[in-house]
Amino acid sequence: MAGIKSINLDGEEIYVFNSAIYIFESSEGSTLEVDLIVSEVTLRKYQDRESLITEIELEDGR
């Protein structure tokens, strides 16, 4: 599995200390889950937003 190279939230790149990306498949469909460790400043900035446009670039170029 490829690691995460960069993450953009609403067009702004954030610094990620550690991350993991999971894809769960079931008979009802697939679910993407991303776990991130970010700074408290980043958390406060984005925690009250109902939705975010998220772009994830993996280390293998995907």
N, CA, C and O atoms as a printed pandas DataFrame, in Angstrom:
     atom_number atom_name residue_name chain_id  residue_number  x_coord  y_coord  z_coord
0              1         N          MET        A               1    0.840   -1.173    0.000
1              2        CA          MET        A               1    0.000    0.000    0.000
2              3         C          MET        A               1    0.892    1.244    0.000
3              4         O          MET        A               1    1.896    1.297    0.710
4              5         N          ALA        A               2    0.525    2.217   -0.783
5              6        CA          ALA        A               2    1.281    3.467   -0.875
6              7         C          ALA        A               2    0.943    4.384    0.296
7              8         O          ALA        A               2   -0.182    4.390    0.795
8              9         N          GLY        A               3    1.935    5.153    0.722
9             10        CA          GLY        A               3    1.718    6.133    1.777
10            11         C          GLY        A               3    1.173    7.434    1.211
11            12         O          GLY        A               3    1.184    7.642   -0.002
12            13         N          ILE        A               4    0.703    8.298    2.076
13            14        CA          ILE        A               4    0.158    9.593    1.673
14            15         C          ILE        A               4    1.296   10.596    1.555
15            16         O          ILE        A               4    2.075   10.774    2.491
16            17         N          LYS        A               5    1.389   11.255    0.391
17            18        CA          LYS        A               5    2.419   12.267    0.163
18            19         C          LYS        A               5    1.952   13.648    0.599
19            20         O          LYS        A               5    2.688   14.367    1.275
20            21         N          SER        A               6    0.725   14.028    0.214
21            22        CA          SER        A               6    0.198   15.337    0.590
22            23         C          SER        A               6   -1.320   15.297    0.666
23            24         O          SER        A               6   -1.974   14.465    0.037
24            25         N          ILE        A               7   -1.864   16.225    1.456
25            26        CA          ILE        A               7   -3.318   16.356    1.595
26            27         C          ILE        A               7   -3.671   17.833    1.503
27            28         O          ILE        A               7   -3.065   18.672    2.170
28            29         N          ASN        A               8   -4.670   18.145    0.658
29            30        CA          ASN        A               8   -5.200   19.500    0.532
30            31         C          ASN        A               8   -6.636   19.502    1.047
31            32         O          ASN        A               8   -7.446   18.656    0.667
32            33         N          LEU        A               9   -6.938   20.458    1.913
33            34        CA          LEU        A               9   -8.308   20.660    2.387
34            35         C          LEU        A               9   -8.775   22.005    1.859
35            36         O          LEU        A               9   -8.182   23.040    2.163
36            37         N          ASP        A              10   -9.827   21.986    1.077
37            38        CA          ASP        A              10  -10.360   23.203    0.447
38            39         C          ASP        A              10   -9.263   23.999   -0.264
39            40         O          ASP        A              10   -9.234   25.227   -0.185
40            41         N          GLY        A              11   -8.358   23.294   -0.963
41            42        CA          GLY        A              11   -7.322   23.938   -1.764
42            43         C          GLY        A              11   -6.084   24.359   -1.002
43            44         O          GLY        A              11   -5.160   24.914   -1.597
44            45         N          GLU        A              12   -6.038   24.110    0.305
45            46        CA          GLU        A              12   -4.892   24.512    1.122
46            47         C          GLU        A              12   -4.179   23.266    1.650
47            48         O          GLU        A              12   -4.787   22.434    2.322
48            49         N          GLU        A              13   -2.879   23.144    1.341
49            50        CA          GLU        A              13   -2.128   21.985    1.806
50            51         C          GLU        A              13   -1.924   22.062    3.318
51            52         O          GLU        A              13   -1.576   23.112    3.859
52            53         N          ILE        A              14   -2.147   20.937    3.982
53            54        CA          ILE        A              14   -1.951   20.886    5.432
54            55         C          ILE        A              14   -0.777   19.966    5.739
55            56         O          ILE        A              14   -0.472   19.050    4.975
56            57         N          TYR        A              15   -0.122   20.227    6.873
57            58        CA          TYR        A              15    0.969   19.371    7.315
58            59         C          TYR        A              15    0.380   18.217    8.115
59            60         O          TYR        A              15   -0.414   18.418    9.033
60            61         N          VAL        A              16    0.787   17.002    7.746
61            62        CA          VAL        A              16    0.293   15.801    8.409
62            63         C          VAL        A              16    1.474   15.113    9.090
63            64         O          VAL        A              16    2.477   14.808    8.445
64            65         N          PHE        A              17    1.351   14.870   10.394
65            66        CA          PHE        A              17    2.412   14.197   11.134
66            67         C          PHE        A              17    2.444   12.707   10.836
67            68         O          PHE        A              17    3.518   12.117   10.718
68            69         N          ASN        A              18    1.279   12.102   10.714
69            70        CA          ASN        A              18    1.170   10.683   10.417
70            71         C          ASN        A              18   -0.214   10.441    9.826
71            72         O          ASN        A              18   -1.155   11.183   10.109
72            73         N          SER        A              19   -0.335    9.406    9.011
73            74        CA          SER        A              19   -1.624    9.147    8.378
74            75         C          SER        A              19   -1.741    7.687    7.982
75            76         O          SER        A              19   -0.751    6.962    7.885
76            77         N          ALA        A              20   -2.968    7.283    7.759
77            78        CA          ALA        A              20   -3.275    5.946    7.251
78            79         C          ALA        A              20   -4.532    6.058    6.407
79            80         O          ALA        A              20   -5.447    6.816    6.731
80            81         N          ILE        A              21   -4.567    5.293    5.317
81            82        CA          ILE        A              21   -5.729    5.312    4.428
82            83         C          ILE        A              21   -6.248    3.879    4.305
83            84         O          ILE        A              21   -5.476    2.943    4.099
84            85         N          TYR        A              22   -7.557    3.726    4.433
85            86        CA          TYR        A              22   -8.200    2.413    4.410
86            87         C          TYR        A              22   -9.341    2.425    3.407
87            88         O          TYR        A              22  -10.036    3.431    3.261
88            89         N          ILE        A              23   -9.532    1.311    2.719
89            90        CA          ILE        A              23  -10.692    1.125    1.857
90            91         C          ILE        A              23  -11.409   -0.124    2.349
91            92         O          ILE        A              23  -10.849   -1.220    2.338
92            93         N          PHE        A              24  -12.654    0.055    2.780
93            94        CA          PHE        A              24  -13.471   -1.048    3.259
94            95         C          PHE        A              24  -14.500   -1.391    2.187
95            96         O          PHE        A              24  -15.190   -0.511    1.670
96            97         N          GLU        A              25  -14.595   -2.663    1.862
97            98        CA          GLU        A              25  -15.566   -3.108    0.861
98            99         C          GLU        A              25  -16.578   -4.029    1.513
99           100         O          GLU        A              25  -16.230   -4.891    2.320
100          101         N          SER        A              26  -17.845   -3.831    1.148
101          102        CA          SER        A              26  -18.920   -4.696    1.622
102          103         C          SER        A              26  -19.894   -4.911    0.480
103          104         O          SER        A              26  -19.691   -4.396   -0.620
104          105         N          SER        A              27  -20.935   -5.658    0.731
105          106        CA          SER        A              27  -21.941   -5.910   -0.308
106          107         C          SER        A              27  -22.708   -4.634   -0.659
107          108         O          SER        A              27  -23.308   -4.552   -1.731
108          109         N          GLU        A              28  -22.695   -3.636    0.234
109          110        CA          GLU        A              28  -23.409   -2.375    0.004
110          111         C          GLU        A              28  -22.566   -1.346   -0.732
111          112         O          GLU        A              28  -23.098   -0.337   -1.193
112          113         N          GLY        A              29  -21.249   -1.580   -0.853
113          114        CA          GLY        A              29  -20.380   -0.626   -1.540
114          115         C          GLY        A              29  -19.036   -0.497   -0.846
115          116         O          GLY        A              29  -18.692   -1.304    0.017
116          117         N          SER        A              30  -18.285    0.515   -1.226
117          118        CA          SER        A              30  -16.955    0.749   -0.664
118          119         C          SER        A              30  -16.946    2.038    0.158
119          120         O          SER        A              30  -17.687    2.979   -0.125
120          121         N          THR        A              31  -16.095    2.058    1.176
121          122        CA          THR        A              31  -15.935    3.230    2.031
122          123         C          THR        A              31  -14.462    3.562    2.135
123          124         O          THR        A              31  -13.636    2.677    2.358
124          125         N          LEU        A              32  -14.126    4.839    1.974
125          126        CA          LEU        A              32  -12.762    5.317    2.128
126          127         C          LEU        A              32  -12.644    5.994    3.481
127          128         O          LEU        A              32  -13.445    6.868    3.812
128          129         N          GLU        A              33  -11.647    5.595    4.269
129          130        CA          GLU        A              33  -11.418    6.211    5.570
130          131         C          GLU        A              33   -9.963    6.654    5.637
131          132         O          GLU        A              33   -9.056    5.886    5.316
132          133         N          VAL        A              34   -9.747    7.897    6.057
133          134        CA          VAL        A              34   -8.403    8.448    6.205
134          135         C          VAL        A              34   -8.242    8.899    7.649
135          136         O          VAL        A              34   -9.015    9.719    8.144
136          137         N          ASP        A              35   -7.232    8.357    8.318
137          138        CA          ASP        A              35   -6.899    8.781    9.677
138          139         C          ASP        A              35   -5.678    9.680    9.600
139          140         O          ASP        A              35   -4.676    9.319    8.983
140          141         N          LEU        A              36   -5.757   10.852   10.226
141          142        CA          LEU        A              36   -4.680   11.836   10.174
142          143         C          LEU        A              36   -4.302   12.302   11.566
143          144         O          LEU        A              36   -5.155   12.426   12.445
144          145         N          ILE        A              37   -3.024   12.556   11.760
145          146        CA          ILE        A              37   -2.561   13.257   12.946
146          147         C          ILE        A              37   -2.069   14.607   12.460
147          148         O          ILE        A              37   -1.090   14.698   11.719
148          149         N          VAL        A              38   -2.770   15.669   12.891
149          150        CA          VAL        A              38   -2.448   17.035   12.471
150          151         C          VAL        A              38   -2.257   17.898   13.716
151          152         O          VAL        A              38   -2.520   17.455   14.834
152          153         N          SER        A              39   -1.800   19.126   13.515
153          154        CA          SER        A              39   -1.603   20.035   14.643
154          155         C          SER        A              39   -2.953   20.493   15.201
155          156         O          SER        A              39   -3.984   20.398   14.536
156          157         N          GLU        A              40   -2.918   20.986   16.428
157          158        CA          GLU        A              40   -4.126   21.503   17.059
158          159         C          GLU        A              40   -4.650   22.736   16.324
159          160         O          GLU        A              40   -5.859   22.961   16.283
160          161         N          VAL        A              41   -3.769   23.522   15.755
161          162        CA          VAL        A              41   -4.160   24.706   14.983
162          163         C          VAL        A              41   -4.969   24.278   13.755
163          164         O          VAL        A              41   -6.013   24.860   13.459
164          165         N          THR        A              42   -4.483   23.262   13.045
165          166        CA          THR        A              42   -5.203   22.755   11.870
166          167         C          THR        A              42   -6.550   22.186   12.280
167          168         O          THR        A              42   -7.554   22.426   11.608
168          169         N          LEU        A              43   -6.585   21.445   13.359
169          170        CA          LEU        A              43   -7.835   20.862   13.846
170          171         C          LEU        A              43   -8.864   21.942   14.131
171          172         O          LEU        A              43  -10.013   21.832   13.703
172          173         N          ARG        A              44   -8.465   22.986   14.849
173          174        CA          ARG        A              44   -9.393   24.076   15.171
174          175         C          ARG        A              44   -9.906   24.782   13.924
175          176         O          ARG        A              44  -11.065   25.193   13.868
176          177         N          LYS        A              45   -9.040   24.920   12.925
177          178        CA          LYS        A              45   -9.421   25.623   11.702
178          179         C          LYS        A              45  -10.508   24.879   10.930
179          180         O          LYS        A              45  -11.386   25.513   10.346
180          181         N          TYR        A              46  -10.467   23.549   10.918
181          182        CA          TYR        A              46  -11.366   22.778   10.069
182          183         C          TYR        A              46  -12.438   21.992   10.819
183          184         O          TYR        A              46  -13.319   21.430   10.168
184          185         N          GLN        A              47  -12.416   21.921   12.136
185          186        CA          GLN        A              47  -13.323   21.024   12.855
186          187         C          GLN        A              47  -14.794   21.427   12.778
187          188         O          GLN        A              47  -15.656   20.556   12.893
188          189         N          ASP        A              48  -15.116   22.692   12.590
189          190        CA          ASP        A              48  -16.513   23.119   12.574
190          191         C          ASP        A              48  -17.141   23.107   11.183
191          192         O          ASP        A              48  -18.321   23.427   11.036
192          193         N          ARG        A              49  -16.385   22.750   10.187
193          194        CA          ARG        A              49  -16.930   22.721    8.829
194          195         C          ARG        A              49  -17.708   21.436    8.600
195          196         O          ARG        A              49  -17.286   20.347    8.989
196          197         N          GLU        A              50  -18.856   21.598    7.957
197          198        CA          GLU        A              50  -19.716   20.446    7.709
198          199         C          GLU        A              50  -19.165   19.553    6.604
199          200         O          GLU        A              50  -19.306   18.331    6.663
200          201         N          SER        A              51  -18.540   20.155    5.600
201          202        CA          SER        A              51  -17.953   19.364    4.517
202          203         C          SER        A              51  -16.699   20.062    3.998
203          204         O          SER        A              51  -16.568   21.283    4.082
204          205         N          LEU        A              52  -15.786   19.263    3.461
205          206        CA          LEU        A              52  -14.527   19.762    2.921
206          207         C          LEU        A              52  -14.260   19.101    1.578
207          208         O          LEU        A              52  -14.611   17.940    1.370
208          209         N          ILE        A              53  -13.644   19.835    0.674
209          210        CA          ILE        A              53  -13.131   19.241   -0.546
210          211         C          ILE        A              53  -11.717   18.777   -0.223
211          212         O          ILE        A              53  -10.859   19.587    0.128
212          213         N          THR        A              54  -11.478   17.496   -0.340
213          214        CA          THR        A              54  -10.204   16.914    0.069
214          215         C          THR        A              54   -9.508   16.284   -1.125
215          216         O          THR        A              54  -10.111   15.503   -1.861
216          217         N          GLU        A              55   -8.242   16.622   -1.317
217          218        CA          GLU        A              55   -7.417   16.012   -2.358
218          219         C          GLU        A              55   -6.266   15.294   -1.671
219          220         O          GLU        A              55   -5.559   15.880   -0.851
220          221         N          ILE        A              56   -6.084   14.031   -2.006
221          222        CA          ILE        A              56   -5.030   13.217   -1.414
222          223         C          ILE        A              56   -4.094   12.744   -2.523
223          224         O          ILE        A              56   -4.543   12.149   -3.503
224          225         N          GLU        A              57   -2.794   13.005   -2.372
225          226        CA          GLU        A              57   -1.807   12.505   -3.318
226          227         C          GLU        A              57   -0.992   11.424   -2.624
227          228         O          GLU        A              57   -0.438   11.646   -1.548
228          229         N          LEU        A              58   -0.925   10.260   -3.245
229          230        CA          LEU        A              58   -0.163    9.166   -2.677
230          231         C          LEU        A              58    1.282    9.218   -3.159
231          232         O          LEU        A              58    1.579    9.818   -4.192
232          233         N          GLU        A              59    2.182    8.583   -2.401
233          234        CA          GLU        A              59    3.600    8.595   -2.732
234          235         C          GLU        A              59    3.906    7.949   -4.080
235          236         O          GLU        A              59    4.928    8.265   -4.691
236          237         N          ASP        A              60    3.047    7.056   -4.554
237          238        CA          ASP        A              60    3.292    6.416   -5.846
238          239         C          ASP        A              60    2.680    7.203   -7.016
239          240         O          ASP        A              60    2.634    6.702   -8.140
240          241         N          GLY        A              61    2.214    8.426   -6.755
241          242        CA          GLY        A              61    1.710    9.303   -7.822
242          243         C          GLY        A              61    0.214    9.262   -8.025
243          244         O          GLY        A              61   -0.310   10.085   -8.776
244          245         N          ARG        A              62   -0.497    8.354   -7.400
245          246        CA          ARG        A              62   -1.963    8.299   -7.545
246          247         C          ARG        A              62   -2.599    9.390   -6.728
247          248         O          ARG        A              62   -3.824    9.517   -6.713
